[in-house]
């Protein structure tokens, strides 16, 4: 299992790798990139939780809760 420090180091390495390849042509806005990264992590976490809780609850209801909470944020 990776520690939080190792995960952050991997994320930073990935960002620098992408910046070095030229993916960020205009420049790197760290806040914007951080929000995109956070969005991807939240999406992955919701997929895992959806799979876990769909055994006990109707997946349509869980999706509805997800849409409501996502719209409120």
Secondary structure, 3 states (H helix, E strand, C coil): CCCHHHHHHHHHHHHHHHHHHCCCCCCCCHHHHHHHHHHHHHHHHHHHHHHHHCCCCCHHHHHHHHHHHHHHC
